[in-house]
């Protein structure tokens, strides 16, 4: 019933939007033109540095203001447009409850850990561990804590803990630290515990954990629930979230990235997109078999991120679909032309090039030497979570308004399974 209501609201909303636009013609063409101008100006601002960026940003700001003024002065049909937008928003909001129960992961009850070990990065999240008293709370719960100080390789510490009899490994830190220990746990066949004590905690978010309460995650060492998730690999390096090459990878490599992320990102954008810049010489084949010789961004994730209006930023619908999600931004056909974005899902992905490239691997700066071989290990990692955790990602709670979401709703309404072809975008 809820799937049908969601589809009905979406259909009514789109009809209202179409009717509102039709009634507003030709008046709507003026604000549409100024909106396009705003987009072009902001695109040019991203491509340039300093004075050039400031000039184009001013033009874009004026164009945005002009769009608003034109809509008011020309009397664009607000009631129908607002009603249509409200109906579409309601349909998108109701699609979450209609589908999230389907995306609830399979879990089983497990007992208390006997010899758990928690690796704590005291620097992560601007000192989250110290601020929340995480170490003391973990030790009080019978968990052996290992503080990371950089003197020894993390993978060696994890293997040493396993050799000493650890039956569960946990990490309080960022996704990059998580990946190293998760790979060691998967190799040894012991479960993993994610304690969100990093800056963004994408892995914890998609597991459905409360990122604002890292102490609550310690309950996973006691009686808990356990689920299987996939683990991504680029060569011999594991990742739990993603590997990003190009714009983000170049930005992360900047020395000031942690203190000035926006400035670093704009600098990298000018290097790759500007009149004097050039995209990276990276060759790969997309989902349609087309060969590409350059890229501005290559983003490869452990399971696909849901991209579209209404999606929680960087959220993944599932962590157990056994696929890689690839987003490739490639240069436009002409000089200064806007780039195009390709998205697809696949089992493995290869990238070649002539020189090492800067990359962000689970948010940490790295230099990767082509050829790069990406793969996913389905169900490789057993993750323990507190029993009260729903285990549903933001993308499952609030699916983006995409064709895939509409197809899944229609399949549920028809009484069939909601899954769609994993290779479809």
VEXDREN-2710 file (C-alpha; in Angstrom, 1 decimal):
% VEXDREN-2710
k/r/px/py/pz
1/UNK/0.0/0.0/0.0
2/UNK/2.7/2.4/0.9
3/UNK/4.6/1.7/-2.3
4/UNK/1.4/2.5/-4.3
5/UNK/0.9/5.8/-2.3
6/UNK/4.5/6.8/-2.9
7/UNK/4.1/6.2/-6.7
8/UNK/0.8/8.1/-6.8
9/UNK/2.3/11.1/-5.0
10/UNK/5.2/11.2/-7.4
11/UNK/2.9/11.0/-10.4
12/UNK/0.6/13.7/-9.2
13/UNK/3.6/15.9/-8.3
14/UNK/5.2/15.6/-11.7
15/UNK/1.8/16.3/-13.4
16/UNK/1.4/19.4/-11.2
17/UNK/4.9/20.6/-12.1
18/UNK/4.3/20.1/-15.8
19/UNK/1.0/22.0/-15.6
20/UNK/2.6/24.8/-13.7
21/UNK/5.4/25.1/-16.2
22/UNK/3.0/25.0/-19.1
23/UNK/0.8/27.7/-17.7
24/UNK/3.8/29.9/-17.0
25/UNK/5.1/29.8/-20.6
26/UNK/6.7/32.0/-22.0
27/UNK/7.3/33.8/-18.7
28/UNK/9.3/30.9/-17.3
29/UNK/11.8/31.1/-20.1
30/UNK/13.4/34.2/-18.7
31/UNK/14.2/32.8/-15.2
32/UNK/15.2/29.6/-16.9
33/UNK/17.8/31.4/-19.1
34/UNK/19.2/33.3/-16.1
35/UNK/19.4/30.0/-14.1
36/UNK/21.4/28.5/-17.0
37/UNK/23.7/31.6/-17.0
38/UNK/24.2/31.1/-13.2
39/UNK/25.2/27.5/-13.7
40/UNK/27.7/28.4/-16.5
41/UNK/29.2/31.2/-14.4
42/UNK/29.6/29.0/-11.3
43/UNK/31.2/26.3/-13.5
44/UNK/33.7/28.9/-14.9
45/UNK/34.4/30.1/-11.3
46/UNK/35.4/26.5/-10.3
47/UNK/37.8/26.3/-13.2
48/UNK/39.7/29.5/-12.4
49/UNK/41.9/30.9/-9.8
50/UNK/41.8/34.1/-7.7
51/UNK/40.7/37.1/-9.7
52/UNK/39.0/35.1/-12.5
53/UNK/37.2/33.0/-9.9
54/UNK/35.9/36.1/-8.1
55/UNK/34.6/37.7/-11.3
56/UNK/32.7/34.6/-12.4
57/UNK/31.4/34.0/-8.9
58/UNK/30.0/37.6/-8.9
59/UNK/28.3/36.9/-12.3
60/UNK/26.8/33.7/-11.0
61/UNK/25.5/35.5/-7.9
62/UNK/23.9/38.2/-10.0
63/UNK/22.4/35.6/-12.2
64/UNK/20.9/33.7/-9.3
65/UNK/19.4/36.9/-8.0
66/UNK/18.1/37.7/-11.4
67/UNK/16.4/34.3/-11.6
68/UNK/14.5/35.0/-8.3
69/UNK/13.6/38.6/-9.4
70/UNK/12.4/37.3/-12.8
71/UNK/10.1/34.7/-11.2
72/UNK/8.6/37.3/-9.0
73/UNK/8.1/40.1/-11.5
74/UNK/6.9/37.8/-14.4
75/UNK/4.4/36.0/-12.1
76/UNK/5.5/32.4/-12.7
77/UNK/2.7/30.1/-11.5
78/UNK/3.8/29.4/-7.9
79/UNK/0.8/27.5/-6.6
80/UNK/1.0/24.7/-9.0
81/UNK/4.8/24.6/-9.0
82/UNK/4.9/24.6/-5.2
83/UNK/2.1/22.0/-5.0
84/UNK/4.0/19.8/-7.4
85/UNK/7.2/20.1/-5.5
86/UNK/5.5/19.3/-2.3
87/UNK/3.8/16.2/-3.8
88/UNK/7.1/15.0/-5.2
89/UNK/8.8/15.6/-1.9
90/UNK/6.1/13.6/-0.1
91/UNK/6.4/10.8/-2.6
92/UNK/10.1/10.6/-2.2
93/UNK/9.8/10.7/1.6
94/UNK/7.3/7.9/1.7
95/UNK/9.5/5.7/-0.5
96/UNK/11.9/5.2/2.4
97/UNK/9.4/3.5/4.7
98/UNK/8.1/1.6/1.7
99/UNK/11.5/0.1/0.8
100/UNK/13.7/0.3/3.9
101/UNK/12.3/-2.9/5.4
102/UNK/13.5/-4.7/2.3
103/UNK/17.0/-3.4/2.8
104/UNK/17.2/-4.4/6.4
105/UNK/20.3/-6.7/6.5
106/UNK/20.2/-10.3/7.7
107/UNK/21.6/-10.5/11.2
108/UNK/22.1/-13.2/13.8
109/UNK/22.4/-13.0/17.6
110/UNK/25.9/-13.6/19.0
111/UNK/27.2/-13.9/22.6
112/UNK/29.7/-11.8/24.4
113/UNK/33.3/-11.6/23.2
114/UNK/35.9/-13.5/25.3
115/UNK/39.1/-11.7/24.3
116/UNK/38.2/-8.5/22.4
117/UNK/40.8/-5.9/21.4
118/UNK/40.0/-2.3/20.4
119/UNK/42.5/-0.2/18.5
120/UNK/42.1/3.5/19.3
121/UNK/43.4/6.4/17.3
122/UNK/43.5/9.2/19.8
123/UNK/44.0/11.8/17.0
124/UNK/40.9/10.9/15.0
125/UNK/37.9/13.2/15.0
126/UNK/39.9/15.9/16.8
127/UNK/40.3/13.8/19.9
128/UNK/36.9/12.1/20.0
129/UNK/38.2/9.2/22.1
130/UNK/39.5/11.4/24.8
131/UNK/36.5/13.7/24.7
132/UNK/34.1/10.8/25.2
133/UNK/36.2/8.9/27.7
134/UNK/36.1/6.0/25.3
135/UNK/39.2/4.2/26.5
136/UNK/38.1/4.0/30.1
137/UNK/34.6/2.9/29.1
138/UNK/36.1/0.2/26.9
139/UNK/38.4/-1.1/29.6
140/UNK/35.6/-1.1/32.1
141/UNK/33.7/-3.4/29.7
142/UNK/36.6/-5.9/29.6
143/UNK/38.0/-4.8/26.3
144/UNK/41.8/-4.6/25.8
145/UNK/42.7/-1.2/24.4
146/UNK/45.7/-0.6/22.1
147/UNK/46.5/3.1/21.6
148/UNK/47.9/3.9/18.2
149/UNK/51.0/6.1/18.3
150/UNK/52.5/5.5/14.8
151/UNK/55.5/3.6/16.1
152/UNK/54.4/0.3/14.6
153/UNK/52.5/-0.7/11.5
154/UNK/48.8/-1.2/12.3
155/UNK/48.5/-4.4/10.4
156/UNK/51.3/-5.9/12.5
157/UNK/49.6/-4.8/15.7
158/UNK/46.3/-6.4/14.5
159/UNK/48.0/-9.7/13.6
160/UNK/49.9/-9.7/16.9
161/UNK/46.5/-9.3/18.7
162/UNK/45.1/-12.3/16.7
163/UNK/48.2/-14.4/17.6
164/UNK/47.6/-13.6/21.3
165/UNK/44.0/-15.0/21.0
166/UNK/41.8/-12.1/20.2
167/UNK/38.4/-13.3/19.2
168/UNK/37.2/-9.8/17.9
169/UNK/38.9/-6.8/16.6
170/UNK/37.5/-3.3/16.8
171/UNK/38.7/0.2/15.8
172/UNK/37.8/3.6/17.2
173/UNK/39.0/5.9/14.4
174/UNK/38.5/6.8/10.8
175/UNK/37.6/4.7/7.8
176/UNK/41.2/4.3/6.7
177/UNK/42.2/2.8/10.1
178/UNK/39.0/0.7/10.0
179/UNK/40.0/-0.9/6.6
180/UNK/43.4/-2.1/7.8
181/UNK/42.0/-3.9/10.9
182/UNK/38.9/-5.1/9.1
183/UNK/41.1/-6.8/6.5
184/UNK/43.1/-8.5/9.2
185/UNK/39.9/-9.6/10.9
186/UNK/38.4/-11.0/7.7
187/UNK/41.6/-12.9/6.9
188/UNK/41.6/-14.5/10.4
189/UNK/37.8/-15.2/10.3
190/UNK/37.1/-13.1/13.5
191/UNK/34.4/-10.4/13.7
192/UNK/35.0/-6.7/13.6
193/UNK/33.5/-3.9/15.6
194/UNK/33.2/-0.4/14.2
195/UNK/33.4/2.5/16.8
196/UNK/32.7/5.8/15.0
197/UNK/35.5/8.1/16.4
198/UNK/36.7/9.6/13.1
199/UNK/35.8/12.8/11.3
200/UNK/33.1/11.6/9.0
201/UNK/32.6/7.9/9.8
202/UNK/31.1/6.9/6.4
203/UNK/31.4/3.2/7.2
204/UNK/29.6/3.6/10.5
205/UNK/26.9/5.7/8.8
206/UNK/26.1/3.0/6.2
207/UNK/26.1/0.3/8.9
208/UNK/23.3/2.2/10.5
209/UNK/25.3/3.1/13.6
210/UNK/24.8/6.3/15.6
211/UNK/27.8/8.4/14.6
212/UNK/27.1/10.9/17.4
213/UNK/27.5/8.2/20.2
214/UNK/30.8/6.2/19.8
215/UNK/30.5/4.9/23.3
216/UNK/27.2/3.1/22.5
217/UNK/29.1/1.1/19.8
218/UNK/31.1/-0.6/22.5
219/UNK/28.0/-2.7/23.3
220/UNK/28.9/-4.7/20.2
221/UNK/31.6/-6.5/22.3
222/UNK/28.8/-7.8/24.6
223/UNK/25.8/-9.8/23.5
224/UNK/25.2/-8.4/20.0
225/UNK/24.0/-8.9/16.5
226/UNK/26.3/-9.9/13.6
227/UNK/26.0/-9.3/9.9
228/UNK/28.2/-9.9/6.8
229/UNK/29.4/-7.1/4.6
230/UNK/31.7/-6.8/1.6
231/UNK/35.3/-5.6/1.6
232/UNK/36.8/-3.6/-1.3
233/UNK/40.4/-3.9/-2.5
234/UNK/42.6/-1.9/-4.8
235/UNK/45.6/-4.1/-5.5
236/UNK/46.6/-5.4/-2.0
237/UNK/45.2/-2.4/-0.2
238/UNK/41.7/-2.8/1.5
239/UNK/39.0/-0.2/1.7
240/UNK/35.7/-0.2/3.5
241/UNK/34.3/3.0/1.8
242/UNK/35.9/4.2/-1.4
243/UNK/39.0/5.1/-3.4
244/UNK/38.8/8.5/-5.1
245/UNK/41.3/9.5/-7.8
246/UNK/41.5/12.9/-9.5
247/UNK/39.8/15.9/-8.0
248/UNK/39.4/14.6/-4.4
249/UNK/42.6/12.6/-4.5
250/UNK/44.6/15.7/-5.5
251/UNK/42.8/17.8/-2.8
252/UNK/43.6/15.3/-0.1
253/UNK/47.2/15.3/-1.1
254/UNK/47.4/19.1/-0.4
255/UNK/49.3/19.8/2.8
256/UNK/46.5/22.2/4.1
257/UNK/43.6/19.9/3.2
258/UNK/42.7/19.0/6.8
259/UNK/42.7/22.7/7.9
260/UNK/41.4/24.2/4.6
261/UNK/39.5/21.6/2.7
262/UNK/37.5/24.0/0.5
263/UNK/40.6/25.9/-0.5
264/UNK/42.4/22.7/-1.3
265/UNK/39.5/21.4/-3.4
266/UNK/39.3/24.6/-5.4
267/UNK/43.0/24.6/-6.1
268/UNK/42.8/21.0/-7.3
269/UNK/39.8/21.9/-9.5
270/UNK/41.7/24.7/-11.1
271/UNK/44.6/22.3/-11.8
272/UNK/42.4/19.7/-13.5
273/UNK/39.7/21.9/-15.1
274/UNK/41.2/25.3/-15.6
275/UNK/42.3/26.8/-19.0
276/UNK/45.9/25.9/-18.2
277/UNK/45.1/22.6/-16.5
278/UNK/44.6/19.1/-17.8
279/UNK/42.8/16.0/-16.7
280/UNK/44.7/12.9/-15.5
281/UNK/46.0/10.5/-18.1
282/UNK/44.1/7.5/-16.9
283/UNK/42.7/4.9/-19.3
284/UNK/39.8/2.7/-18.5
285/UNK/36.8/1.0/-20.1
286/UNK/33.3/2.0/-19.0
287/UNK/30.2/-0.1/-18.6
288/UNK/29.3/0.3/-22.3
289/UNK/32.7/-0.9/-23.5
290/UNK/33.8/2.6/-24.4
291/UNK/37.5/3.3/-23.9
292/UNK/38.5/6.6/-22.1
293/UNK/42.0/8.1/-22.1
294/UNK/41.5/10.8/-19.4
295/UNK/39.5/11.4/-16.3
296/UNK/38.8/14.3/-13.9
297/UNK/37.4/12.0/-11.2
298/UNK/37.4/8.3/-10.7
299/UNK/35.5/7.2/-7.6
300/UNK/35.3/3.5/-6.9
301/UNK/33.3/2.4/-3.8
302/UNK/32.7/-0.8/-1.9
303/UNK/29.1/-1.1/-3.0
304/UNK/27.4/1.7/-4.9
305/UNK/26.6/5.1/-3.5
306/UNK/23.1/6.3/-4.2
307/UNK/23.4/9.4/-6.4
308/UNK/20.3/11.6/-6.9
309/UNK/18.0/14.2/-5.4
310/UNK/17.1/13.4/-1.8
311/UNK/19.9/11.0/-1.2
312/UNK/21.9/11.3/2.0
313/UNK/25.4/12.5/0.9
314/UNK/27.8/9.6/0.1
315/UNK/25.4/7.0/1.5
316/UNK/25.2/3.4/0.2
317/UNK/21.9/1.5/0.0
318/UNK/23.5/-1.8/0.9
319/UNK/26.9/-3.1/2.0
320/UNK/26.3/-6.7/0.9
321/UNK/25.4/-6.5/-2.8
322/UNK/28.9/-7.8/-3.9
323/UNK/29.6/-5.0/-6.4
324/UNK/31.8/-2.0/-6.9
325/UNK/30.2/1.3/-7.6
326/UNK/32.1/3.4/-10.1
327/UNK/31.6/7.1/-10.8
328/UNK/33.7/8.5/-13.6
329/UNK/33.8/12.2/-14.5
330/UNK/35.4/12.6/-18.0
331/UNK/36.4/15.8/-19.9
332/UNK/33.9/17.4/-22.2
333/UNK/34.3/17.2/-26.0
334/UNK/35.6/20.8/-26.5
335/UNK/38.0/23.1/-24.6
336/UNK/36.2/24.5/-21.6
337/UNK/33.2/22.2/-22.2
338/UNK/31.5/20.9/-19.1
339/UNK/32.5/17.3/-18.2
340/UNK/30.1/14.4/-18.2
341/UNK/29.5/11.9/-15.5
342/UNK/29.2/8.1/-15.9
343/UNK/28.0/5.7/-13.2
344/UNK/27.8/1.9/-13.1
345/UNK/28.1/-1.2/-11.0
346/UNK/30.6/-4.0/-11.7
347/UNK/32.4/-6.9/-10.1
348/UNK/35.9/-5.6/-10.9
349/UNK/37.4/-2.5/-12.5
350/UNK/40.9/-1.8/-14.0
351/UNK/42.6/1.6/-14.5
352/UNK/45.9/2.1/-16.4
353/UNK/48.3/5.0/-16.6
354/UNK/51.9/6.1/-17.1
355/UNK/52.6/7.5/-13.6
356/UNK/51.5/7.2/-10.0
357/UNK/48.4/9.1/-9.0
358/UNK/47.3/10.9/-5.9
359/UNK/44.2/9.2/-4.3
360/UNK/42.0/9.4/-1.3
361/UNK/41.6/5.8/0.1
362/UNK/38.9/5.9/2.7
363/UNK/39.7/9.6/3.2
364/UNK/43.4/9.2/3.6
365/UNK/46.0/10.5/1.2
366/UNK/47.8/7.8/-0.8
367/UNK/49.9/7.5/-4.0
368/UNK/48.8/4.6/-6.2
369/UNK/50.9/3.2/-9.1
370/UNK/48.9/2.0/-12.1
371/UNK/47.8/-0.5/-13.3
372/UNK/45.1/-0.3/-10.6
373/UNK/43.0/-3.5/-10.1
374/UNK/39.8/-2.9/-8.1
375/UNK/37.7/-5.8/-6.8
376/UNK/35.2/-6.6/-4.1
377/UNK/35.2/-9.6/-1.7
378/UNK/31.5/-10.4/-1.1
379/UNK/30.6/-11.1/2.5
380/UNK/34.2/-11.2/3.6
381/UNK/33.8/-9.3/6.8
382/UNK/31.6/-10.2/9.8
383/UNK/30.6/-7.1/11.7
384/UNK/29.2/-7.0/15.3
385/UNK/26.8/-4.3/16.3
386/UNK/24.7/-3.4/19.4
387/UNK/21.4/-5.3/19.5
388/UNK/19.4/-2.1/19.4
389/UNK/20.9/-0.9/16.1
390/UNK/18.5/-0.9/13.2
391/UNK/21.4/-1.4/10.7
392/UNK/19.7/0.6/7.9
393/UNK/21.8/3.2/6.0
394/UNK/20.5/6.8/5.3
395/UNK/20.1/5.9/1.6
396/UNK/17.8/3.1/2.6
397/UNK/15.8/5.3/4.9
398/UNK/15.7/8.2/2.4
399/UNK/16.2/6.7/-1.1
400/UNK/17.1/9.3/-3.8
401/UNK/14.5/10.1/-6.4
402/UNK/15.9/8.0/-9.3
403/UNK/14.7/5.6/-11.9
404/UNK/16.0/2.8/-9.8
405/UNK/13.9/3.8/-6.8
406/UNK/10.8/4.1/-9.0
407/UNK/11.4/0.6/-10.5
408/UNK/11.8/-0.9/-7.0
409/UNK/8.6/0.7/-5.8
410/UNK/6.7/-0.6/-8.9
411/UNK/8.0/-4.1/-8.3
412/UNK/6.9/-4.1/-4.7
413/UNK/3.5/-2.8/-5.7
414/UNK/3.2/-5.6/-8.2
415/UNK/4.0/-8.2/-5.6
416/UNK/7.4/-9.1/-6.9
417/UNK/10.9/-8.8/-5.4
418/UNK/12.3/-5.2/-5.4
419/UNK/15.8/-6.1/-6.5
420/UNK/17.0/-4.7/-9.9
421/UNK/19.9/-5.7/-12.0
422/UNK/23.1/-4.9/-10.0
423/UNK/24.8/-3.8/-13.2
424/UNK/22.2/-1.2/-13.9
425/UNK/23.0/2.4/-13.0
END
